[in-house]
Amino acid sequence: MHKLKRTLSLFEAIMYGIGVIVGVGVYTLIGKASGFAGNAIWLAFLLGSFIAICTGLSYAELSSMFPKSSADYYYIMKAFNNRILAFLISWLLIFAGLMGVATVSRGFSGYAKGLASADETILSILLIIFISFVAIRGIKVSSVLNILLVTLTVLGLLIVIGFGMKHFGSVNYFYSPYGINGVLIAAPIIFFAFLGFENIVSIAEETKSPRKNIPRAIIGSIAITTILYILVSLSIVSLVGWETLANSNAPLALAVERESSLGSFIVTLIALTATSSTVLGLVIYLSRIIYGIAKEGSLPKFLTLVHPKYKTPWAAIILVAVFSILFLFLGDIVATASLATFSTLTAFIAVNLAVIRLREYNIRRKFKVPMNFRNLPIPSLLGILLCCFMLSNVTLDVFKIGLLIILAGLMYSFVIDRILKWLKNWKKLKRELGKISRSF
């Protein structure tokens, strides 16, 4: 069987992390969330970054112990020795990722619509197909394209910050039309902007010195994006009123347009690269985690197929593309982002618990979560409490659909997974009986 190839450096891993984090969250959802948080949208980013940092430290410790492409599945198995729980957490993250691809693709078409009069759904489908083709061509090709896209993405944010800095102090940055409740409602929406740091662990089997470099890449990418996000959120409300931003599908371009029409056009183009970069990162992540779980035996074996030339899990990539396109038809961008956030926050609770549980075992670690009370990692405990708090602020409809996703995962684990294993054992038994019959 072909294996994945280690080619990525620390710099490439960090750029992958930034690429998969920065995208539709800051380029599109920041406008929708400002309708709740007003000028205090930066507080929603600050809350989201704190959760990302706490959970990111947990991922950093786990990845330094187990540098596996199956990532969360392997962590939960090692911590709790429960195959069903491990699959369920991975199921939630896979679903969140697929919803993420659909959401970001919608964000891409929202900006692209300003340049070309084409159907948004068709534009989204074409993007997913193109990105999937790039992903199949190999992680190194994907990495080179990703570095280019990430550089342009960060440049776009710096342009917004540059225009906004001239107006810093022009508004009350603590004003929220709904008070602190508005910030808390906006936080689960805006948290989508931080999703992606957890995906870095999925490239462990393609990264050089993964026990050391993966934790560094997680922490580095969260730190860089947090600084950029807060500066951007302060900038756009300084340039345009939050009421206007709330009604825009391209809020950053709208904000810059007040200062420069050329700058707005450039930001629109960069927004397209930013969303493309995020889709690329998500496709890579999802295909690797599906490949890893299939290797562990909890998904069909054909998903472990690796391209003989490009050394990429092509079957898993195609599966991701198909389901991402189907999820484009589920709802608007806020609904799909909220569902992705619900699924991810639920999985993050289990990941933080896994770090606490694994402290009982003497396993070699290249990185350890700092700030411990005895052997209890305080950031991991805070991560659990903050994820629960964020989940309490999602809408009832999102919560109901989230529970259906969990039930679907349990159904697969209890029913379909067992059928697949029964068929596998039956084929094995038939081969053995065939050998016995031929011996006579």
C-alpha positions as CSV (number, residue, x, y, z in Angstrom):
1,M,0.0,0.0,0.0
2,H,1.3,3.5,-0.9
3,K,2.1,5.8,2.1
4,L,1.9,9.6,2.5
5,K,5.2,11.4,2.0
6,R,6.9,13.8,4.5
7,T,7.7,17.0,2.6
8,L,6.4,19.9,4.6
9,S,8.6,22.2,6.7
10,L,7.6,24.2,9.8
11,F,7.1,27.3,7.7
12,E,4.8,25.4,5.2
13,A,2.8,23.9,8.1
14,I,2.3,27.4,9.6
15,M,1.2,28.8,6.2
16,Y,-1.1,25.8,5.9
17,G,-2.6,26.7,9.3
18,I,-3.1,30.4,8.4
19,G,-4.5,29.5,5.0
20,V,-7.2,27.2,6.5
21,I,-8.1,29.6,9.3
22,V,-8.3,32.9,7.5
23,G,-11.1,33.0,5.0
24,V,-14.9,33.4,4.9
25,G,-15.0,34.1,8.7
26,V,-13.2,37.4,8.6
27,Y,-14.0,38.2,4.9
28,T,-17.8,37.6,5.1
29,L,-19.2,36.5,8.5
30,I,-17.7,39.5,10.2
31,G,-20.4,41.6,8.6
32,K,-23.2,39.4,9.7
33,A,-21.9,39.1,13.2
34,S,-21.5,42.9,13.5
35,G,-25.3,43.1,13.3
36,F,-25.4,41.6,16.8
37,A,-22.2,42.9,18.3
38,G,-22.0,46.3,16.7
39,N,-18.7,48.2,17.2
40,A,-17.8,45.6,19.9
41,I,-17.3,42.9,17.2
42,W,-13.6,42.8,18.3
43,L,-14.8,41.4,21.7
44,A,-16.4,38.5,19.9
45,F,-13.1,37.8,18.1
46,L,-11.2,38.1,21.4
47,L,-13.5,35.5,23.0
48,G,-13.2,33.2,20.0
49,S,-9.4,33.5,20.1
50,F,-9.3,32.6,23.8
51,I,-11.1,29.3,23.1
52,A,-8.9,28.7,20.1
53,I,-5.8,29.2,22.2
54,C,-6.9,26.9,25.1
55,T,-8.0,24.1,22.7
56,G,-5.0,24.7,20.4
57,L,-2.6,24.1,23.3
58,S,-4.4,20.7,23.9
59,Y,-4.1,19.8,20.2
60,A,-0.4,20.8,20.4
61,E,0.2,18.4,23.3
62,L,-1.7,15.5,21.7
63,S,0.0,15.9,18.3
64,S,3.4,15.8,20.0
65,M,2.5,12.4,21.4
66,F,0.6,10.9,18.5
67,P,1.6,12.4,15.1
68,K,-1.1,10.6,13.1
69,S,-3.3,11.6,10.2
70,S,-6.3,10.2,11.9
71,A,-5.7,12.8,14.6
72,D,-8.8,13.2,16.8
73,Y,-9.9,9.6,16.3
74,Y,-6.5,8.3,17.5
75,Y,-6.4,10.8,20.4
76,I,-9.8,9.7,21.7
77,M,-9.0,6.0,21.3
78,K,-5.8,6.4,23.3
79,A,-7.5,8.4,26.0
80,F,-10.7,6.5,26.5
81,N,-10.2,3.2,24.6
82,N,-13.7,3.7,23.1
83,R,-14.0,3.1,19.4
84,I,-17.6,4.5,19.2
85,L,-16.7,7.7,21.0
86,A,-13.6,8.1,18.9
87,F,-15.6,7.7,15.7
88,L,-18.3,10.0,16.9
89,I,-15.9,12.9,17.6
90,S,-14.3,12.3,14.2
91,W,-17.7,12.2,12.6
92,L,-18.6,15.6,14.0
93,L,-15.3,17.1,12.8
94,I,-15.7,15.6,9.3
95,F,-19.3,17.0,9.2
96,A,-18.0,20.4,10.4
97,G,-15.3,20.4,7.7
98,L,-17.8,19.5,5.0
99,M,-20.1,22.3,6.1
100,G,-17.0,24.5,6.3
101,V,-16.2,23.8,2.6
102,A,-19.8,24.6,1.6
103,T,-19.7,27.8,3.8
104,V,-16.4,29.1,2.5
105,S,-17.4,28.3,-1.1
106,R,-20.5,30.4,-0.6
107,G,-18.3,33.2,0.7
108,F,-16.1,32.9,-2.4
109,S,-19.1,33.1,-4.8
110,G,-20.5,36.1,-2.8
111,Y,-17.3,38.1,-3.6
112,A,-17.0,36.6,-7.1
113,K,-20.6,37.7,-7.9
114,G,-19.3,41.3,-7.7
115,L,-16.9,40.6,-10.6
116,A,-19.0,38.3,-12.8
117,S,-22.7,37.8,-13.2
118,A,-22.9,34.1,-12.6
119,D,-25.0,31.8,-10.4
120,E,-23.5,31.6,-6.9
121,T,-24.0,27.9,-6.6
122,I,-22.3,27.1,-9.9
123,L,-19.3,29.3,-8.9
124,S,-19.1,27.4,-5.6
125,I,-19.2,24.0,-7.3
126,L,-16.5,25.0,-9.8
127,L,-14.3,26.1,-7.0
128,I,-14.6,22.8,-5.1
129,I,-13.9,20.8,-8.3
130,F,-10.8,22.9,-9.1
131,I,-9.4,22.8,-5.5
132,S,-10.0,19.0,-5.3
133,F,-8.0,18.6,-8.5
134,V,-5.1,20.6,-7.0
135,A,-5.3,18.5,-3.8
136,I,-5.0,15.3,-5.7
137,R,-1.9,16.6,-7.5
138,G,0.1,16.4,-4.2
139,I,0.7,18.1,-0.9
140,K,3.8,19.8,-2.2
141,V,1.9,21.3,-5.2
142,S,-0.9,22.2,-2.8
143,S,1.6,23.8,-0.4
144,V,3.2,26.0,-3.0
145,L,-0.2,27.3,-4.1
146,N,-1.3,27.7,-0.5
147,I,1.8,29.8,0.4
148,L,0.9,32.1,-2.6
149,L,-2.7,32.3,-1.6
150,V,-2.0,32.9,2.1
151,T,0.5,35.7,1.3
152,L,-2.2,37.4,-0.7
153,T,-4.8,36.8,2.0
154,V,-2.7,38.4,4.7
155,L,-2.0,41.3,2.3
156,G,-5.7,41.9,1.9
157,L,-6.2,42.1,5.7
158,L,-3.2,44.5,5.9
159,I,-4.8,46.8,3.3
160,V,-8.0,46.9,5.4
161,I,-6.0,47.6,8.5
162,G,-3.9,50.3,6.7
163,F,-7.0,52.2,5.7
164,G,-8.7,51.7,9.0
165,M,-5.8,52.9,11.2
166,K,-6.3,56.5,10.0
167,H,-9.8,56.4,11.6
168,F,-8.9,54.6,14.9
169,G,-10.7,56.3,17.8
170,S,-13.5,57.6,15.6
171,V,-16.2,55.3,17.2
172,N,-17.0,53.8,20.6
173,Y,-15.5,50.3,20.3
174,F,-17.5,49.0,23.2
175,Y,-20.9,49.9,21.8
176,S,-23.2,46.9,21.0
177,P,-26.8,47.4,20.0
178,Y,-27.8,44.4,22.2
179,G,-25.3,44.9,25.0
180,I,-23.1,42.0,26.1
181,N,-25.8,39.6,24.8
182,G,-25.1,40.8,21.3
183,V,-21.4,40.0,21.7
184,L,-22.3,36.5,23.1
185,I,-24.7,35.9,20.1
186,A,-22.0,37.0,17.6
187,A,-19.3,34.9,19.2
188,P,-20.5,31.5,18.0
189,I,-20.9,32.9,14.5
190,I,-17.5,34.6,14.5
191,F,-15.8,31.6,16.1
192,F,-16.0,30.0,12.6
193,A,-13.2,32.4,11.7
194,F,-10.9,30.5,14.0
195,L,-11.8,27.0,12.9
196,G,-8.9,25.4,11.0
197,F,-6.1,25.3,13.6
198,E,-7.3,21.8,14.6
199,N,-6.8,20.8,11.0
200,I,-3.0,21.2,11.2
201,V,-2.7,17.9,13.1
202,S,-4.0,16.0,10.0
203,I,-0.8,16.8,8.0
204,A,1.4,15.2,10.7
205,E,2.3,12.2,8.4
206,E,3.4,14.7,5.7
207,T,5.4,17.1,7.9
208,K,9.1,16.8,8.8
209,S,9.7,16.3,12.6
210,P,6.0,16.4,13.3
211,R,6.3,15.9,17.1
212,K,8.1,19.3,17.3
213,N,6.8,21.2,14.2
214,I,3.0,20.5,14.5
215,P,2.7,22.0,18.0
216,R,4.7,25.1,16.8
217,A,2.5,25.4,13.7
218,I,-0.7,25.3,15.7
219,I,0.4,28.0,18.2
220,G,2.0,30.1,15.6
221,S,-1.0,30.2,13.2
222,I,-3.5,31.0,16.1
223,A,-1.3,33.8,17.4
224,I,-0.8,35.4,13.9
225,T,-4.5,35.2,13.0
226,T,-5.7,36.5,16.3
227,I,-3.7,39.7,16.0
228,L,-4.9,40.2,12.4
229,Y,-8.5,39.6,13.3
230,I,-8.7,42.1,16.1
231,L,-7.0,44.8,14.1
232,V,-9.3,44.2,11.1
233,S,-12.4,44.2,13.3
234,L,-11.4,47.6,14.8
235,S,-10.6,48.9,11.3
236,I,-13.9,48.1,9.5
237,V,-16.2,49.6,12.2
238,S,-13.9,52.7,12.1
239,L,-14.5,52.9,8.3
240,V,-18.2,52.0,8.0
241,G,-21.2,51.8,10.4
242,W,-22.0,48.4,11.8
243,E,-25.6,48.6,10.5
244,T,-24.2,48.9,6.9
245,L,-21.7,46.1,7.4
246,A,-24.5,43.8,8.7
247,N,-26.3,43.9,5.3
248,S,-23.2,43.2,3.1
249,N,-21.9,39.9,1.7
250,A,-18.5,41.6,1.1
251,P,-18.0,43.7,4.2
252,L,-14.2,44.2,3.9
253,A,-14.5,45.4,0.3
254,L,-17.3,47.7,1.3
255,A,-15.3,49.2,4.1
256,V,-12.3,49.9,1.9
257,E,-14.5,51.3,-0.9
258,R,-15.2,54.3,1.3
259,E,-11.5,55.2,1.0
260,S,-10.5,53.8,-2.4
261,S,-12.4,52.2,-5.2
262,L,-9.2,50.6,-6.4
263,G,-8.4,49.3,-2.9
264,S,-11.9,47.8,-2.8
265,F,-11.3,46.0,-6.1
266,I,-8.0,44.6,-4.8
267,V,-9.6,43.5,-1.6
268,T,-12.3,41.7,-3.6
269,L,-9.7,39.8,-5.6
270,I,-7.8,38.9,-2.5
271,A,-11.0,37.7,-0.8
272,L,-11.3,35.2,-3.6
273,T,-7.8,34.0,-2.9
274,A,-8.5,33.8,0.8
275,T,-11.6,31.7,0.5
276,S,-9.9,29.5,-2.1
277,S,-7.0,29.0,0.3
278,T,-9.4,28.0,3.1
279,V,-11.2,25.5,0.8
280,L,-7.9,24.0,-0.2
281,G,-6.8,23.6,3.5
282,L,-10.2,22.0,4.4
283,V,-10.1,19.6,1.5
284,I,-6.6,18.5,2.5
285,Y,-7.6,18.2,6.2
286,L,-10.8,16.2,5.5
287,S,-9.2,13.8,3.1
288,R,-6.4,13.1,5.5
289,I,-8.6,12.5,8.5
290,I,-11.0,10.3,6.5
291,Y,-7.9,8.4,5.1
292,G,-6.6,8.0,8.7
293,I,-9.9,6.7,10.1
294,A,-10.3,4.3,7.2
295,K,-6.8,3.0,8.1
296,E,-8.0,2.4,11.6
297,G,-10.9,0.3,10.2
298,S,-13.9,2.6,11.0
299,L,-14.6,3.7,7.4
300,P,-14.6,1.7,4.2
301,K,-11.2,0.4,3.1
302,F,-11.3,2.0,-0.3
303,L,-10.9,5.4,1.3
304,T,-7.3,4.4,2.1
305,L,-6.4,4.4,-1.6
306,V,-3.4,6.6,-2.3
307,H,-2.5,7.8,-5.8
308,P,0.6,5.9,-7.0
309,K,2.2,9.0,-8.6
310,Y,1.1,11.9,-6.4
311,K,1.0,10.0,-3.1
312,T,-2.3,11.6,-2.1
313,P,-5.5,9.9,-0.8
314,W,-7.4,10.5,-4.0
315,A,-10.5,8.4,-3.0
316,A,-11.0,10.4,0.2
317,I,-10.6,13.7,-1.7
318,I,-13.3,12.8,-4.2
319,L,-15.6,11.8,-1.4
320,V,-15.0,15.2,0.3
321,A,-15.8,17.0,-3.0
322,V,-19.0,15.2,-3.6
323,F,-20.5,15.7,-0.1
324,S,-19.3,19.4,0.0
325,I,-21.2,20.1,-3.2
326,L,-24.3,18.4,-1.8
327,F,-24.1,20.5,1.4
328,L,-24.1,23.7,-0.7
329,F,-27.9,23.2,-0.9
330,L,-28.5,23.0,2.9
331,G,-28.9,26.7,3.7
332,D,-27.5,30.2,3.9
333,I,-23.9,31.0,4.9
334,V,-24.8,31.8,8.6
335,A,-26.7,28.6,9.0
336,T,-24.0,26.4,7.6
337,A,-21.3,28.2,9.6
338,S,-23.3,27.8,12.8
339,L,-23.7,24.1,12.3
340,A,-20.0,23.7,11.6
341,T,-19.3,25.7,14.9
342,F,-21.7,23.5,16.9
343,S,-20.1,20.3,15.6
344,T,-16.5,21.5,16.2
345,L,-17.2,22.9,19.7
346,T,-18.7,19.5,20.8
347,A,-15.6,17.7,19.5
348,F,-13.3,20.2,21.2
349,I,-14.8,19.3,24.6
350,A,-13.7,15.7,24.0
351,V,-10.3,16.7,22.8
352,N,-9.6,18.8,25.9
353,L,-10.9,16.0,28.1
354,A,-8.5,13.6,26.3
355,V,-5.5,15.7,27.3
356,I,-6.6,15.7,30.9
357,R,-7.1,11.9,30.8
358,L,-3.8,11.2,29.1
359,R,-1.9,13.0,31.9
360,E,-2.4,9.8,33.9
361,Y,-0.1,7.9,31.5
362,N,3.7,8.2,31.1
363,I,3.8,9.0,27.3
364,R,6.6,10.8,25.7
365,R,5.7,14.4,24.9
366,K,7.6,17.0,22.9
367,F,5.2,19.7,24.1
368,K,3.1,20.1,27.3
369,V,0.2,22.4,27.9
370,P,1.5,25.2,30.3
371,M,-0.1,26.5,33.5
372,N,-0.9,23.3,35.4
373,F,-2.4,22.7,38.8
374,R,-0.5,19.6,40.0
375,N,-1.0,17.6,36.8
376,L,-4.2,19.3,35.6
377,P,-3.8,21.5,32.5
378,I,-5.8,24.7,33.4
379,P,-6.1,25.9,29.7
380,S,-7.6,22.5,28.7
381,L,-10.1,22.8,31.6
382,L,-10.9,26.4,30.5
383,G,-11.3,25.1,27.0
384,I,-14.1,22.7,28.1
385,L,-15.9,25.4,30.1
386,L,-15.7,27.9,27.3
387,C,-16.9,25.4,24.6
388,C,-19.9,24.6,26.8
389,F,-20.6,28.3,27.3
390,M,-20.4,28.9,23.5
391,L,-22.7,26.0,22.8
392,S,-25.3,27.5,25.2
393,N,-25.5,30.5,22.9
394,V,-26.3,28.7,19.6
395,T,-29.9,29.0,18.4
396,L,-32.4,26.2,19.1
397,D,-32.6,25.2,15.5
398,V,-28.9,24.7,15.2
399,F,-28.9,22.7,18.5
400,K,-31.7,20.4,17.1
401,I,-29.9,19.8,13.8
402,G,-26.6,19.2,15.8
403,L,-28.3,16.5,17.8
404,L,-29.5,14.9,14.6
405,I,-25.9,14.9,13.3
406,I,-24.8,13.1,16.5
407,L,-27.6,10.5,16.2
408,A,-26.6,9.9,12.6
409,G,-23.1,9.2,13.7
410,L,-24.2,6.8,16.4
411,M,-26.4,5.0,13.8
412,Y,-23.5,4.6,11.5
413,S,-21.2,3.4,14.3
414,F,-23.8,0.9,15.7
415,V,-25.3,-0.3,12.4
416,I,-23.5,0.4,9.2
417,D,-20.0,-0.1,10.7
418,R,-21.0,-3.4,12.1
419,I,-22.5,-4.5,8.7
420,L,-19.2,-3.6,7.0
421,K,-17.2,-5.6,9.6
422,W,-19.5,-8.5,9.2
423,L,-19.1,-8.5,5.4
424,K,-15.3,-8.2,5.9
425,N,-15.3,-11.2,8.3
426,W,-17.6,-13.2,5.9
427,K,-15.2,-12.6,3.0
428,K,-12.3,-13.7,5.2
429,L,-14.2,-16.8,6.2
430,K,-15.0,-17.7,2.6
431,R,-11.3,-17.4,1.7
432,E,-10.4,-19.8,4.5
433,L,-13.1,-22.3,3.5
434,G,-11.9,-22.1,-0.1
435,K,-8.4,-22.9,1.0
436,I,-9.7,-25.9,3.1
437,S,-11.8,-27.2,0.2
438,R,-8.9,-27.0,-2.2
439,S,-6.6,-28.9,0.2
440,F,-8.9,-31.9,-0.2
